[in-house]
Structures are given as structure tokens and as C-alpha cells.
Amino acid sequence: MKSFCALLGTAVVAFAVGAFGAQGELTLAPLFGDNMVLQRDQPLPVWGKAAAGEKISVRFASHTKTATADSSGNWKVVLSSLPANAEPRTLTISAESIRHSSFVIRDFTNVLVGEVWLAAGQSNMEFPLSREAHAAQEIPVATNSQIRLLNLGFAGQYFFSKPFGSNEVARMSPEKLFHGDWKSCSPGNAKDFSAIAYYFSREIQRDQNVPVGVINCAVGGSPTEAWIRRGALDSDPELIAMTRGNWLTNTALDDWCRQRGHENLDAPLAAGLAVPGDDLGPNHHFKPAFLWDAGPARFAPFALRGVLWYQGESNSLEERRVRQHEKLFPLLVHDWRAAWGENSPFLFCQLSSIQTNSYKSAFWPAFRDQQRRFVETIPNTGMAVTSDYGLPNDVHPREKREVGRRLALVARAKVYAGKIEFSGPQPVQAVVRGAQAEIVFSHAAGHKASDAKPANGFELAGVDGIFHSAAATILGEKILLHAHEVNTPCRVRYGWQPFSAGNLVNGDGLPASTFEISVHAK
């Protein structure tokens, strides 16, 4: 992926790479810094702002490119693509001002070339390694100078339902929201990083034997629409209502998201604090398009391999929201890819499992099936199933190591052309066999029940559309289903419970996804 987010801004000191010259006239896009990784085998855009007419020179390895800041002060060069290289090198940017008779040089040191991924979404991607199930054994050995982590913390992080203070309000703008810098992977730096993204990077670094950099900008609780460009939402007749009027009172949005907005913003607004905003109301992580403006729109054109995504809990609390997501997610993928100008890999995690007595998860089976179908309908995507690691009463399962490994399997197979199994059993078709239904699967070599019990989680429905529990018999890469209440099978589904009871895996131990499909005549 060539370009992924435009300039994040330089007002936040921890994330700004600095101003050049006595008058601070030249700045560099803030994804650049010491210890970073540049994407291998792709053109490498480097950009920023300067005084109009400034002469800019960018040098890395044996490549040098020059540019002149335009009348608005914008400049960009594109370095030629480079192979992976684990040798720490220096990226040098120089600025010459004829008007001020000055010459400024800025060096970024310890720069590697390898694979760069962007991790985004909500809290299960944000979930830090320090809270992960294997943290006690994994953190002490999390030292790898070939893995670089850019952990973008954000204003209001971990505030949950508390009111924002003056500092959070002051930073509630696209230019100031995120902050962080590149760090070499070590126990101290890894513990606060996304557990899934860390485990993914470790697997890819081992497999590819090249440096790996991961940028984490996940925001807990954030809905899909917050990550999509406003113009894209406006262009869809079914989604345009999401960008009409003050988002805090817009019923086209989720009740819970608006509630959290009120919890964070009502007190500072009542106190007279000037919360940044626009015609959609005050800025907040859950406001439509705000995270797009603060993240992807400001990161492009930083060169990336692709995206890791774990999000959906905030778009699955109501049936109408699940229907919205059917349009939102493809729009998000399309819009992000348009920002980068490439059909780059977009790998995502399926929602896990949780009981309805502790969470509004009644529509999770339909949402998981929707995610499964996205892999079939959106090119160059891949999905990791997580339902077998869900917890009955916690929306944040602590087992992230296996989730990161599964995402890495998808990347190794679909991005890096590895000849490995990367998916659990996937239904190809279902046909009627008398009073039974026969399901044919792909990715099903050696499939079995994960717990040595009979395969369960299957249901059949007849012409009346009522589903009944079905007995399953595994025959090679096929499964025969029978339910006494169903004489003519018409529909079959699997794992269709918020807390899934499905136990079907293949010989590699990878689980089948929740699904519902039609049963056809022979």
C-alpha cells in the first residue's frame, strides 16, 4: 500500500518530528522519525510543509530526490523503491531558503527497510500486550530490534464514560488527536502496544526474515463510520443520514455511541470549554468521519504493505446497525484504498463470542456471517475467525496470541504467497440428500470436532424457515446433517449463537466461521 494517511499534524510534540529553521517554516509529516521502517519494494513518498519556494532535498541510501515547496508551502518527493535491509541507515532532509540565506539539515537515524502494516479498529485491536493472556511469559522476551512499533495514543484514551478535561478538549482535533513515536521492540515498548499487532509482527518478521514496522491507531469503542470520509458517507443514499445535524442527537447513529459522546462532552461544553467541531457538532472519537480526518486522511501517502482491522462491536448492537455495516465496511475499504491509490491487502478479525446476558450481542451471528461474506465479495481481503476464543461475559477476550497468529497465517498465504493453510473449513455448497443436507467444504482437510465430541453448532430449517438443532456426521471433507423436525432441508447454519457452540476445525486446528447458506436440490 503506497499511501495511507496524510499529515497527522505537528502540534502534538510527541508525534511531531520537528520544525526546521529559526522561524519553524519547515515541517515533516509526523509518521517519519528515528527508528522507523520504510516499506520495501515500493516507491517511498516523503512530504511536509515549508515556506513557499523553499528547496527541499531528501536522501536515503543511494537515492536523492529534490522538490520545491509550492505556493501553499506543500512539498513532496518520492524515493525509488528499495529492497529489504536490516542495516540501520539515516534518512536526511535538508531545506535551503534563499530568502533567509539559511540551510537546515535533519537526520532520522536507525531507519530500516522491510514490511509496514497499519493496525486500526476499536478496543480489541487497541488491547495491550500487558493485559494479554500470555503477557507474563511473552513480555520478558519481547526484544527484537528488527520489529519497530509506532503506538499512537490519543486524547481521551481510557477515559471511557468520564468527562473530558481541558487537555483532552484542546487536543480533540484531527491535527492533535494522536501522539506517539517509533520505538524498537523491547519489553518496555511492547507491553503497551496492541497485543494482536505485536504477535502479528513477530510472526511476519520470523517468516519473511525482514524488518517489520507496525503503526497502531486503534481507538476503543470507535464505530465504523468514524473511520470513513464524510464525502463517502454523503455519497451513499442509505448512509447520508449519518452526516446530517449534530451527531449527538442524530438517531441514524448508535444510541450507545451517542451516549458515550454525551458522557465525555456534556460537562466540558456546560463549563464553557471550546470543544473543536463543525456543523456535525463537537469532535469526538465516535463522530462520523472524525477518525478518518485524524488518521487515514492524514497518514497518506506513507508507504504500507496493508491494513490489519479489528472492529465491529459498536456496529452490531442493533439489527439496523448490522444492515448499515453491510454498506459501511466495503465503503471503508474502498475509501482507504483510494487514499493509498492501491488495492492493498485488508485483513480483519471476525467478532468473537459473548453471551447476551452481559452484552447486546443478539445480532453477532448475523454480523459474523456478514464478515465471512465480505471475504468473498471484497477483493484482496482475509479474515481470522475468533469465535472459539470468546468469553461468555467479557467483550475483550484475553487470548490475542492465537488471533495474531491467525492473521499472520492469512498474510503469509495471501500476501506473501506461502503454501500454508490459513483458513478453517468454509462452506462451498449444501445439497439435499433425501431428508438430509450435505455440506461441501473447502479448507477442510482432516476436519473434525475440536473437543473430540460430536460436531455441534449445526441447525437445519425447512420450508417454514424455523431452525432446529441438527446432528452432524463428518464424511471426509463433507458433513451430513439431519434434524427429525425437518423433512426437506432448505437452509443450514452453523455457530449461530452469540456465544458460539460450534466446534468444527480442520486438521490444522483452524475453526470454521459462523455461516448460513441455502440448501439446493441435487
C-alpha positions, 0 to 999 in steps of 0.5 A: 500500500503506497499511501495511507494517511496524510499529515497527522499534524505537528502540534502534538510534540510527541508525534511531531518530528520537528520544525526546521529553521529559526522561524519553524517554516519547515515541517515533516509529516509526523509518521517519519522519525528515528527508528522507523521502517520504510516499506520495501519494494515500493516507491517511498513518498516523503512530504511536509510543509515549508515556506513557499519556494523553499528547496527541499532535498531528501536522501536515503541510501543511494537515492536523492530526490529534490522538490520545491515547496509550492505556493501553499508551502506543500512539498513532496518527493518520492524515493525509488523503491528499495529492497529489504535491509536490516542495516540501520541507515539515516534518512536526511532532509535538508531545506535551503531558503534563499530568502533567509540565506539559511540551510537546515539539515535533519537526520532520522537515524536507525531507519530500516527497510522491510514490511509496514502494516497499519493496525486500526479498529476499536478496543480489541485491536487497541488491547495491550500486550500487558493485559494479554493472556500470555503477557507474563511469559511473552513480555520478558522476551519481547526484544527484537530490534528488527520489529519497530512499533509506532503506538499512537495514543490519543486524547481521551484514551481510557477515559471511557464514560468520564468527562473530558478535561481541558487537555483532552478538549484542546487536543480533540482535533484531527491535527492533535488527536494522536501522539506517539513515536517509533520505538524498537521492540523491547519489553518496555515498548511492547507491553503497551502496544496492541497485543494482536499487532505485536504477535502479528509482527513477530510472526511476519518478521520470523517468516519473511526474515525482514524488518517489520514496522507496525503503526497502531491507531486503534481507538476503543469503542470507535464505530465504523463510520468514524473511520470513513470520509464524510464525502463517502458517507454523503455519497451513499443514499442509505448512509447520508443520514449519518452526516446530517445535524449534530451527531449527538442527537442524530438517531441514524447513529448508535444510541450507545455511541451517542451516549458515550459522546454525551458522557465525555462532552456534556460537562466540558461544553456546560463549563464553557470549554471550546470543544473543536467541531463543525456543523456535525457538532463537537469532535469526538472519537465516535463522530462520523468521519472524525477518525478518518480526518485524524488518521487515514486522511492524514497518514497518506501517502506513507508507504504500507504493505496493508491494513490489519482491522479489528472492529465491529462491536459498536456496529452490531448492537442493533439489527439496523446497525448490522444492515448499515455495516453491510454498506459501511465496511466495503465503503471503508475499504474502498475509501482507504484504498483510494487514499493509498491509490492501491488495492492493498491487502485488508485483513480483519478479525471476525467478532468473537463470542459473548453471551447476551446476558452481559452484552447486546450481542443478539445480532453477532451471528448475523454480523459474523456471517456478514464478515465471512461474506465480505471475504468473498465479495471484497477483493484482496481481503482475509479474515481470522475467525475468533469465535472459539476464543470468546468469553461468555461475559467479557467483550475483550477476550484475553487470548490475542496470541492465537488471533495474531497468529491467525492473521499472520497465517492469512498474510503469509498465504495471501500476501506473501504467497506461502503454501500454508493453510490459513483458513478453517473449513468454509462452506462451498455448497449444501445439497439435499440428500433425501431428508438430509443436507450435505455440506461441501467444504473447502479448507477442510482437510482432516476436519473434525470436532475440536473437543473430540465430541460430536460436531455441534453448532449445526441447525437445519430449517425447512420450508417454514424457515424455523431452525432446529438443532441438527446432528452432524456426521463428518464424511471426509471433507463433507458433513451430513446433517439431519434434524427429525423436525425437518423433512426437506432441508432448505437452509443450514447454519452453523455457530449461530449463537452469540456465544458460539457452540460450534466446534468444527476445525480442520486438521490444522486446528483452524475453526470454521466461521459462523455461516448460513447458506441455502440448501439446493436440490441435487 
